[in-house]
Structures are given as C-alpha cells and as structure tokens.
Amino acid sequence: MPPKRIPNDVGAAAVEAALADSRADLPTAVRWLLQVLAESAEGNTVEVRVPPYGAVQAIEGPRHTRGTPPNVIEMDAATWLALATGGRAWAEAVASGAVHASGQRADLTAYLPLVLPRG
C-alpha cells in the first residue's frame, strides 16, 4: 500500500516551519519534499533516501526490481531540506560528504531546487 499523500498546503506549511527550525514539522516537510521529487521526476532508476523519514524512487530510466538499487542517494534531513529548497548546491553537498551518491544516474542537479506546488 503506497504511503498516504501529503496535501500540498500541509507540505508547504511544514517546509516553512522546518526552515524556521521547527523540529516537529521536519518529518512532514521531508516526506512532502520527497513526494514532490517523485512526482516531478517520475521513474524508478534512483532511490533517494532520507533516513529515518522516507525514501522514494525517481528519475526515468532502467527499472530496478530486486535488492539494493544500483543508483542510491542518501542524506540527512537538514541536507535534503536545504537542497530541495535551494539553500544548498548539489555539487557542494556531494563534495562535502553531506550527500552519499552511488551509481551513474545518482545526480539530482537537474531536479533541484524543487519547484514547490502550492495549495
């Protein structure tokens, strides 16, 4: 069963609160931003993980069906929030080690910052 979809107004409010340092809203903000990525970069080639809050598969290309995906991106919640909202550049986050990316297609440069839907 797929996870419950977070309404855009709830997600946008959670992102604003999380950016203002509200820890209570961080899980919803992270999950909603992952949801926005999965919807804007549909596919199953890359798995984007933000433990312990969530993971999505995104980006068009060869479909992965078993075991560990060949293209994995993992980071903490603060890094994901910054990348998704334009507060940090992808290349800098990867170079600093804040993002762990493996695989040929494990690059979100073309998708970040996210275009956030409203309402």
TARAVEN-V735279 format. One record per run of one state. SS is the DSSP state (@ for helix, = for strand, . for the rest). FROM is the first residue (numbers start at 0). TO is the last residue. Records with the same first field share a line. If there is no record, write none. Layout:
SS->FROM-TO / FROM-TO
This chain:
.->0-6 / 19-21 / 40-44 / 50-52 / 58-70 / 75-75 / 85-88 / 96-97 / 102-107 / 111-118
@->7-18 / 22-39 / 76-84 / 89-95 / 108-110
=->45-49 / 53-57 / 71-74 / 98-101
